[in-house]
Amino acid sequence: MLWSDPENEPPKELREMQAKLRRASVLLAVAMVLLMFVVGAR
């Protein structure tokens, strides 16, 4: 993705979807780390 042209802003729905996707990926990463910690602690 190139952000060289600021006037070409993505629509609101796309930005909301990207924010949700980012949040979901962060939650997934945290869950994976917790799972690895729990499995490793046993």
PDB file of N, CA, C, O and CB in Angstrom:
ATOM      1  N   MET A   1       0.841  -1.206   0.000  1.00  0.00           N
ATOM      2  CA  MET A   1       0.000   0.000   0.000  1.00  0.00           C
ATOM      3  C   MET A   1       0.872   1.250   0.000  1.00  0.00           C
ATOM      4  O   MET A   1       1.831   1.354   0.766  1.00  0.00           O
ATOM      5  CB  MET A   1      -0.950   0.009   1.226  1.00  0.00           C
ATOM      6  N   LEU A   2       0.529   2.189  -0.863  1.00  0.00           N
ATOM      7  CA  LEU A   2       1.279   3.434  -0.937  1.00  0.00           C
ATOM      8  C   LEU A   2       0.416   4.573  -0.392  1.00  0.00           C
ATOM      9  O   LEU A   2      -0.708   4.788  -0.845  1.00  0.00           O
ATOM     10  CB  LEU A   2       1.728   3.728  -2.399  1.00  0.00           C
ATOM     11  N   TRP A   3       0.952   5.283   0.571  1.00  0.00           N
ATOM     12  CA  TRP A   3       0.219   6.414   1.149  1.00  0.00           C
ATOM     13  C   TRP A   3       0.837   7.728   0.669  1.00  0.00           C
ATOM     14  O   TRP A   3       0.847   8.719   1.400  1.00  0.00           O
ATOM     15  CB  TRP A   3       0.227   6.344   2.707  1.00  0.00           C
ATOM     16  N   SER A   4       1.358   7.731  -0.574  1.00  0.00           N
ATOM     17  CA  SER A   4       2.007   8.936  -1.095  1.00  0.00           C
ATOM     18  C   SER A   4       0.995  10.025  -1.426  1.00  0.00           C
ATOM     19  O   SER A   4       1.321  11.212  -1.404  1.00  0.00           O
ATOM     20  CB  SER A   4       2.825   8.599  -2.336  1.00  0.00           C
ATOM     21  N   ASP A   5      -0.267   9.605  -1.741  1.00  0.00           N
ATOM     22  CA  ASP A   5      -1.278  10.609  -2.074  1.00  0.00           C
ATOM     23  C   ASP A   5      -2.327  10.667  -0.956  1.00  0.00           C
ATOM     24  O   ASP A   5      -3.172   9.779  -0.849  1.00  0.00           O
ATOM     25  CB  ASP A   5      -1.950  10.286  -3.447  1.00  0.00           C
ATOM     26  N   PRO A   6      -2.267  11.725  -0.120  1.00  0.00           N
ATOM     27  CA  PRO A   6      -3.177  11.818   1.024  1.00  0.00           C
ATOM     28  C   PRO A   6      -4.629  12.062   0.629  1.00  0.00           C
ATOM     29  O   PRO A   6      -5.528  11.776   1.418  1.00  0.00           O
ATOM     30  CB  PRO A   6      -2.725  12.917   1.938  1.00  0.00           C
ATOM     31  N   GLU A   7      -4.880  12.575  -0.554  1.00  0.00           N
ATOM     32  CA  GLU A   7      -6.280  12.838  -0.950  1.00  0.00           C
ATOM     33  C   GLU A   7      -7.016  11.533  -1.287  1.00  0.00           C
ATOM     34  O   GLU A   7      -8.246  11.502  -1.335  1.00  0.00           O
ATOM     35  CB  GLU A   7      -6.324  13.797  -2.171  1.00  0.00           C
ATOM     36  N   ASN A   8      -6.253  10.460  -1.518  1.00  0.00           N
ATOM     37  CA  ASN A   8      -6.861   9.166  -1.823  1.00  0.00           C
ATOM     38  C   ASN A   8      -7.080   8.396  -0.512  1.00  0.00           C
ATOM     39  O   ASN A   8      -6.392   7.414  -0.236  1.00  0.00           O
ATOM     40  CB  ASN A   8      -5.963   8.342  -2.813  1.00  0.00           C
ATOM     41  N   GLU A   9      -8.045   8.859   0.287  1.00  0.00           N
ATOM     42  CA  GLU A   9      -8.315   8.252   1.587  1.00  0.00           C
ATOM     43  C   GLU A   9      -9.285   7.090   1.411  1.00  0.00           C
ATOM     44  O   GLU A   9     -10.269   7.212   0.682  1.00  0.00           O
ATOM     45  CB  GLU A   9      -8.888   9.298   2.581  1.00  0.00           C
ATOM     46  N   PRO A  10      -9.014   5.956   2.075  1.00  0.00           N
ATOM     47  CA  PRO A  10      -9.943   4.828   1.971  1.00  0.00           C
ATOM     48  C   PRO A  10     -11.278   5.158   2.632  1.00  0.00           C
ATOM     49  O   PRO A  10     -11.322   5.970   3.556  1.00  0.00           O
ATOM     50  CB  PRO A  10      -9.335   3.570   2.611  1.00  0.00           C
ATOM     51  N   PRO A  11     -12.362   4.543   2.176  1.00  0.00           N
ATOM     52  CA  PRO A  11     -13.680   4.821   2.757  1.00  0.00           C
ATOM     53  C   PRO A  11     -13.768   4.404   4.227  1.00  0.00           C
ATOM     54  O   PRO A  11     -12.930   3.657   4.732  1.00  0.00           O
ATOM     55  CB  PRO A  11     -14.759   4.107   1.958  1.00  0.00           C
ATOM     56  N   LYS A  12     -14.813   4.911   4.899  1.00  0.00           N
ATOM     57  CA  LYS A  12     -14.963   4.678   6.341  1.00  0.00           C
ATOM     58  C   LYS A  12     -15.112   3.197   6.653  1.00  0.00           C
ATOM     59  O   LYS A  12     -14.551   2.705   7.632  1.00  0.00           O
ATOM     60  CB  LYS A  12     -16.170   5.444   6.882  1.00  0.00           C
ATOM     61  N   GLU A  13     -15.875   2.478   5.813  1.00  0.00           N
ATOM     62  CA  GLU A  13     -16.106   1.050   6.066  1.00  0.00           C
ATOM     63  C   GLU A  13     -14.784   0.278   6.017  1.00  0.00           C
ATOM     64  O   GLU A  13     -14.528  -0.597   6.844  1.00  0.00           O
ATOM     65  CB  GLU A  13     -17.108   0.468   5.032  1.00  0.00           C
ATOM     66  N   LEU A  14     -13.951   0.623   5.027  1.00  0.00           N
ATOM     67  CA  LEU A  14     -12.672  -0.071   4.868  1.00  0.00           C
ATOM     68  C   LEU A  14     -11.772   0.199   6.072  1.00  0.00           C
ATOM     69  O   LEU A  14     -11.107  -0.707   6.574  1.00  0.00           O
ATOM     70  CB  LEU A  14     -11.971   0.368   3.562  1.00  0.00           C
ATOM     71  N   ARG A  15     -11.758   1.448   6.528  1.00  0.00           N
ATOM     72  CA  ARG A  15     -10.920   1.769   7.692  1.00  0.00           C
ATOM     73  C   ARG A  15     -11.414   1.049   8.937  1.00  0.00           C
ATOM     74  O   ARG A  15     -10.610   0.562   9.732  1.00  0.00           O
ATOM     75  CB  ARG A  15     -10.899   3.283   7.939  1.00  0.00           C
ATOM     76  N   GLU A  16     -12.742   0.976   9.116  1.00  0.00           N
ATOM     77  CA  GLU A  16     -13.298   0.267  10.268  1.00  0.00           C
ATOM     78  C   GLU A  16     -12.964  -1.218  10.193  1.00  0.00           C
ATOM     79  O   GLU A  16     -12.636  -1.840  11.204  1.00  0.00           O
ATOM     80  CB  GLU A  16     -14.822   0.466  10.343  1.00  0.00           C
ATOM     81  N   MET A  17     -13.050  -1.786   8.980  1.00  0.00           N
ATOM     82  CA  MET A  17     -12.729  -3.200   8.800  1.00  0.00           C
ATOM     83  C   MET A  17     -11.255  -3.453   9.104  1.00  0.00           C
ATOM     84  O   MET A  17     -10.915  -4.454   9.735  1.00  0.00           O
ATOM     85  CB  MET A  17     -13.066  -3.654   7.366  1.00  0.00           C
ATOM     86  N   GLN A  18     -10.373  -2.545   8.657  1.00  0.00           N
ATOM     87  CA  GLN A  18      -8.948  -2.697   8.927  1.00  0.00           C
ATOM     88  C   GLN A  18      -8.666  -2.607  10.427  1.00  0.00           C
ATOM     89  O   GLN A  18      -7.825  -3.339  10.948  1.00  0.00           O
ATOM     90  CB  GLN A  18      -8.144  -1.631   8.169  1.00  0.00           C
ATOM     91  N   ALA A  19      -9.373  -1.704  11.121  1.00  0.00           N
ATOM     92  CA  ALA A  19      -9.187  -1.564  12.559  1.00  0.00           C
ATOM     93  C   ALA A  19      -9.647  -2.837  13.272  1.00  0.00           C
ATOM     94  O   ALA A  19      -8.976  -3.318  14.185  1.00  0.00           O
ATOM     95  CB  ALA A  19      -9.958  -0.334  13.092  1.00  0.00           C
ATOM     96  N   LYS A  20     -10.796  -3.382  12.852  1.00  0.00           N
ATOM     97  CA  LYS A  20     -11.282  -4.631  13.444  1.00  0.00           C
ATOM     98  C   LYS A  20     -10.303  -5.765  13.185  1.00  0.00           C
ATOM     99  O   LYS A  20     -10.026  -6.572  14.072  1.00  0.00           O
ATOM    100  CB  LYS A  20     -12.668  -4.991  12.885  1.00  0.00           C
ATOM    101  N   LEU A  21      -9.777  -5.821  11.959  1.00  0.00           N
ATOM    102  CA  LEU A  21      -8.837  -6.880  11.598  1.00  0.00           C
ATOM    103  C   LEU A  21      -7.570  -6.774  12.437  1.00  0.00           C
ATOM    104  O   LEU A  21      -7.036  -7.781  12.903  1.00  0.00           O
ATOM    105  CB  LEU A  21      -8.494  -6.813  10.099  1.00  0.00           C
ATOM    106  N   ARG A  22      -7.094  -5.546  12.624  1.00  0.00           N
ATOM    107  CA  ARG A  22      -5.883  -5.333  13.420  1.00  0.00           C
ATOM    108  C   ARG A  22      -6.114  -5.763  14.863  1.00  0.00           C
ATOM    109  O   ARG A  22      -5.267  -6.413  15.476  1.00  0.00           O
ATOM    110  CB  ARG A  22      -5.448  -3.854  13.367  1.00  0.00           C
ATOM    111  N   ARG A  23      -7.305  -5.380  15.407  1.00  0.00           N
ATOM    112  CA  ARG A  23      -7.639  -5.748  16.780  1.00  0.00           C
ATOM    113  C   ARG A  23      -7.730  -7.266  16.917  1.00  0.00           C
ATOM    114  O   ARG A  23      -7.245  -7.839  17.892  1.00  0.00           O
ATOM    115  CB  ARG A  23      -8.965  -5.090  17.210  1.00  0.00           C
ATOM    116  N   ALA A  24      -8.361  -7.916  15.925  1.00  0.00           N
ATOM    117  CA  ALA A  24      -8.508  -9.375  15.958  1.00  0.00           C
ATOM    118  C   ALA A  24      -7.142 -10.055  15.890  1.00  0.00           C
ATOM    119  O   ALA A  24      -6.904 -11.038  16.592  1.00  0.00           O
ATOM    120  CB  ALA A  24      -9.400  -9.858  14.793  1.00  0.00           C
ATOM    121  N   SER A  25      -6.247  -9.540  15.050  1.00  0.00           N
ATOM    122  CA  SER A  25      -4.921 -10.148  14.927  1.00  0.00           C
ATOM    123  C   SER A  25      -4.120  -9.977  16.220  1.00  0.00           C
ATOM    124  O   SER A  25      -3.380 -10.876  16.620  1.00  0.00           O
ATOM    125  CB  SER A  25      -4.156  -9.530  13.742  1.00  0.00           C
ATOM    126  N   VAL A  26      -4.273  -8.807  16.878  1.00  0.00           N
ATOM    127  CA  VAL A  26      -3.583  -8.581  18.151  1.00  0.00           C
ATOM    128  C   VAL A  26      -4.126  -9.539  19.209  1.00  0.00           C
ATOM    129  O   VAL A  26      -3.356 -10.131  19.966  1.00  0.00           O
ATOM    130  CB  VAL A  26      -3.748  -7.107  18.616  1.00  0.00           C
ATOM    131  N   LEU A  27      -5.456  -9.693  19.262  1.00  0.00           N
ATOM    132  CA  LEU A  27      -6.057 -10.619  20.221  1.00  0.00           C
ATOM    133  C   LEU A  27      -5.593 -12.045  19.954  1.00  0.00           C
ATOM    134  O   LEU A  27      -5.300 -12.794  20.886  1.00  0.00           O
ATOM    135  CB  LEU A  27      -7.588 -10.539  20.160  1.00  0.00           C
ATOM    136  N   LEU A  28      -5.528 -12.416  18.681  1.00  0.00           N
ATOM    137  CA  LEU A  28      -5.079 -13.759  18.312  1.00  0.00           C
ATOM    138  C   LEU A  28      -3.630 -13.973  18.743  1.00  0.00           C
ATOM    139  O   LEU A  28      -3.287 -15.033  19.267  1.00  0.00           O
ATOM    140  CB  LEU A  28      -5.224 -13.982  16.792  1.00  0.00           C
ATOM    141  N   ALA A  29      -2.789 -12.980  18.527  1.00  0.00           N
ATOM    142  CA  ALA A  29      -1.383 -13.103  18.915  1.00  0.00           C
ATOM    143  C   ALA A  29      -1.254 -13.256  20.427  1.00  0.00           C
ATOM    144  O   ALA A  29      -0.477 -14.085  20.901  1.00  0.00           O
ATOM    145  CB  ALA A  29      -0.580 -11.881  18.435  1.00  0.00           C
ATOM    146  N   VAL A  30      -2.008 -12.465  21.186  1.00  0.00           N
ATOM    147  CA  VAL A  30      -1.971 -12.552  22.653  1.00  0.00           C
ATOM    148  C   VAL A  30      -2.460 -13.922  23.104  1.00  0.00           C
ATOM    149  O   VAL A  30      -1.874 -14.533  23.997  1.00  0.00           O
ATOM    150  CB  VAL A  30      -2.833 -11.433  23.297  1.00  0.00           C
ATOM    151  N   ALA A  31      -3.546 -14.407  22.478  1.00  0.00           N
ATOM    152  CA  ALA A  31      -4.086 -15.721  22.830  1.00  0.00           C
ATOM    153  C   ALA A  31      -3.057 -16.820  22.548  1.00  0.00           C
ATOM    154  O   ALA A  31      -2.906 -17.751  23.340  1.00  0.00           O
ATOM    155  CB  ALA A  31      -5.389 -15.995  22.048  1.00  0.00           C
ATOM    156  N   MET A  32      -2.354 -16.707  21.419  1.00  0.00           N
ATOM    157  CA  MET A  32      -1.345 -17.711  21.075  1.00  0.00           C
ATOM    158  C   MET A  32      -0.209 -17.700  22.102  1.00  0.00           C
ATOM    159  O   MET A  32       0.260 -18.759  22.521  1.00  0.00           O
ATOM    160  CB  MET A  32      -0.788 -17.454  19.654  1.00  0.00           C
ATOM    161  N   VAL A  33       0.232 -16.509  22.505  1.00  0.00           N
ATOM    162  CA  VAL A  33       1.310 -16.408  23.498  1.00  0.00           C
ATOM    163  C   VAL A  33       0.857 -17.012  24.826  1.00  0.00           C
ATOM    164  O   VAL A  33       1.610 -17.749  25.462  1.00  0.00           O
ATOM    165  CB  VAL A  33       1.739 -14.929  23.696  1.00  0.00           C
ATOM    166  N   LEU A  34      -0.378 -16.701  25.247  1.00  0.00           N
ATOM    167  CA  LEU A  34      -0.901 -17.258  26.490  1.00  0.00           C
ATOM    168  C   LEU A  34      -0.989 -18.776  26.402  1.00  0.00           C
ATOM    169  O   LEU A  34      -0.639 -19.481  27.349  1.00  0.00           O
ATOM    170  CB  LEU A  34      -2.279 -16.664  26.809  1.00  0.00           C
ATOM    171  N   LEU A  35      -1.460 -19.278  25.255  1.00  0.00           N
ATOM    172  CA  LEU A  35      -1.575 -20.722  25.068  1.00  0.00           C
ATOM    173  C   LEU A  35      -0.197 -21.391  25.148  1.00  0.00           C
ATOM    174  O   LEU A  35      -0.043 -22.427  25.795  1.00  0.00           O
ATOM    175  CB  LEU A  35      -2.244 -21.036  23.714  1.00  0.00           C
ATOM    176  N   MET A  36       0.792 -20.799  24.495  1.00  0.00           N
ATOM    177  CA  MET A  36       2.139 -21.362  24.533  1.00  0.00           C
ATOM    178  C   MET A  36       2.677 -21.344  25.972  1.00  0.00           C
ATOM    179  O   MET A  36       3.347 -22.281  26.406  1.00  0.00           O
ATOM    180  CB  MET A  36       3.085 -20.574  23.587  1.00  0.00           C
ATOM    181  N   PHE A  37       2.372 -20.264  26.698  1.00  0.00           N
ATOM    182  CA  PHE A  37       2.834 -20.150  28.090  1.00  0.00           C
ATOM    183  C   PHE A  37       2.189 -21.228  28.957  1.00  0.00           C
ATOM    184  O   PHE A  37       2.856 -21.870  29.768  1.00  0.00           O
ATOM    185  CB  PHE A  37       2.514 -18.746  28.659  1.00  0.00           C
ATOM    186  N   VAL A  38       0.871 -21.419  28.773  1.00  0.00           N
ATOM    187  CA  VAL A  38       0.143 -22.429  29.561  1.00  0.00           C
ATOM    188  C   VAL A  38       0.654 -23.831  29.225  1.00  0.00           C
ATOM    189  O   VAL A  38       0.887 -24.645  30.119  1.00  0.00           O
ATOM    190  CB  VAL A  38      -1.388 -22.337  29.295  1.00  0.00           C
ATOM    191  N   VAL A  39       0.825 -24.102  27.937  1.00  0.00           N
ATOM    192  CA  VAL A  39       1.316 -25.426  27.522  1.00  0.00           C
ATOM    193  C   VAL A  39       2.741 -25.640  28.013  1.00  0.00           C
ATOM    194  O   VAL A  39       3.097 -26.748  28.417  1.00  0.00           O
ATOM    195  CB  VAL A  39       1.255 -25.577  25.983  1.00  0.00           C
ATOM    196  N   GLY A  40       3.554 -24.600  27.983  1.00  0.00           N
ATOM    197  CA  GLY A  40       4.939 -24.715  28.425  1.00  0.00           C
ATOM    198  C   GLY A  40       5.045 -24.829  29.940  1.00  0.00           C
ATOM    199  O   GLY A  40       5.982 -25.444  30.451  1.00  0.00           O
ATOM    200  N   ALA A  41       4.091 -24.241  30.664  1.00  0.00           N
ATOM    201  CA  ALA A  41       4.146 -24.255  32.126  1.00  0.00           C
ATOM    202  C   ALA A  41       3.760 -25.627  32.683  1.00  0.00           C
ATOM    203  O   ALA A  41       4.133 -25.971  33.804  1.00  0.00           O
ATOM    204  CB  ALA A  41       3.222 -23.174  32.702  1.00  0.00           C
ATOM    205  N   ARG A  42       3.014 -26.408  31.899  1.00  0.00           N
ATOM    206  CA  ARG A  42       2.590 -27.719  32.403  1.00  0.00           C
ATOM    207  C   ARG A  42       3.762 -28.691  32.412  1.00  0.00           C
ATOM    208  O   ARG A  42       3.602 -29.847  32.804  1.00  0.00           O
ATOM    209  CB  ARG A  42       1.437 -28.284  31.549  1.00  0.00           C
TER     210      ARG A  42
END
